[in-house]
Amino acid sequence: MKALSKTSKLVCFISVLFFGLNVSAQSIGDFDEKVRPLRIGVKIGFPNIAGGNVEYVTPLFNNRLAANVEYSNINFGFLSEFLSDDVEEDNDSQDPDVKFSYFEGGLNYYLFKPGKGLYIGASYSSFNFDATIYDYQPEMYGDVQSYEGTANIDFKHDSFNLKLGAKLGGLFYFRPEIGYAFSSYPEYLEYEFTYEGETRTESESFDELFAADESPQKLLFDGLIFNIGFGFSF
């Protein structure tokens, strides 16, 4: 019943978004009827975080079918603070190394107007998350002694996705998008923990952050995709 309830809420949300984007596409998209096939911009959202986006509208189906590519590559160490509260602050400790990359390629089909307005999309995405956290101390279980060492995370996730969005505007465009990834995201990450010359496999769970089944954040791990993009058309 909980799964059915979440699915019903998601369907209702997408239906409302579909209606809103359709109205916006009809009102905003009429300002510029010229089809500019090449679109270059940025997208911010989940799971891509932030990255570049390129779309090209082909002549197929009366300029309604477009090829779409997204790419993100971020290297930052501060994300390790969100992985666990057990990382001890130490002025002499080495900064963590955290890398994230995301690639997505697919097709968009514009429903009502050539190359603009409301569209549906299908894509394949892949992201990699690699992190090395130094001076890490995992949570102790019972009487098991906790050691300080190095945690290494090497995570990859691939998925087929369906999206609903709208390209609004002409030379400068705005692009809201929502979708669903058929391969849901895990609520924990496995990592290799090395200490005193030994290595073992541990896992870091996000259950405390997403404990309520009905919480909006829970939809992220169920496969929800959302982002906002903007850029220029040529």
C-alpha angles and dihedrals in degrees: 000000000000091000090049091049092051091047092050092051091049092049091050091048092051091047092054090046091049091055093046094048091047092055092045092048092052094047102039101032094060092074093078122029095176115108111228102190101197119068122181121181149113134274129207122192145070132355095359093053094195131341150120127297131198125185129180122193110216125208089246119118092009095306093310102114117078134181115226132196129181129186135180128178117176129171114189135141102202093079090077088075088070095049096070142351089221096081105111118222111239126164089213095049121109118253114252121251113227124175130180129183130177132186129181131174130177151112133283123202118201110219107199110013134031109266097343145068125029119007142169121220141196122197148158118231137188130184134182128204118191124175139167114195118190127205089021122166117192122214116278119241115210111308094342110126116240118224130199116235145117125307118206120194123190109173131167129180129186127186147166111233141196120203142187119202148137134232105214125188136020125251090004113037139190120208125192115185139181130180151146131254112213091209105065121219120252121249092221140038126223118219140175113245116202120193134157092352095310130107128202136166118251134168133222113213128205094200093116091056095044103030098132112080091209097048115122089234090061089070089067091065092042089064107274115160123192136160145153121224137186137174146114134301123215 
